[in-house]
Amino acid sequence: MRTLLWILFFLGVLAFVVGSILAFTGKTMILAPQGFWRGAVAFWILTLTLHFLSGGCCHQHKEEEKKE
C-alpha cells in the first residue's frame, strides 16, 4: 500500500511540474496547464484519502500509546 501511495504522490508531482512548464512556455499538450494542476491536486487528495483509510497517522499514534 505504501508503494501505491508513493506512486500516486509522484504522479501528482509530475503533473504539477508538467503544468508549470507548459504555463511558463505558453504551450499546451493534451490539456491546458490548469488541467495538469487539477490532476496533481486530485492525485494528492487521493493519496491522502488512501493513507488515512489504511490507518494512516492515527494508527501509528495508537501503537505509540500502547507501548507507554
N, C-alpha and C positions, 0 to 999 in steps of 0.2 A: 504494500500500500504506500509505503514511504517513497518508493521509486516512482509510482504514478504521480504522487504529489509534486515531486521534483520535476518530472516531465511537464506537467501542466504549468508549473511556475515558470520554467524556462521557455515554454511556448508563449506565455504571456510576455516575457521579456523580449523575445524575438519579434513578436507582433508590435510591441511598443517601439522597438528600435527601427523596424522597417517603416512604421508610420512616421516616425520622426525624420528619418532620412528622406522619405517622399515629401514631407511637408517642407523641409528646407530646400529641396531641389525643385519643388513646384511641379512634380510629375505625379502621375497616378499609375498604379499597377493593380489591376483587377478591382481594387477598391480605392476610394479616396483615403487620405491619411486618417480621417476621423473613424473610418470603418476598422482600420487596424487598431486604433486606440480603444475602440469599443470592444473589439475582440480580446485585447490584452486585459481589460478590466473584467470581462466575462471569465477568462481563464483564471485570473487571480481570485475572483469570488468563488468559482467552482472549487479551486484548491483549498480555500479557507473552509468552505462548507464541508468538503470531504474530510478535512483534517479534524474539524470539530465533531462530525458524526462518527468518526472512528475512535473517538475517545480523547483526542487532542490533548491540550494542555491540562484540562480538568482531570483526566485520567492520571497524568504524571503527578499532579498535586496530591491526589488521593493516596498514591503509593508512598509519597514522602510523609504524609500524616500517619500512615500505618506503621512506618519504621520508628517513629518517635514514641 
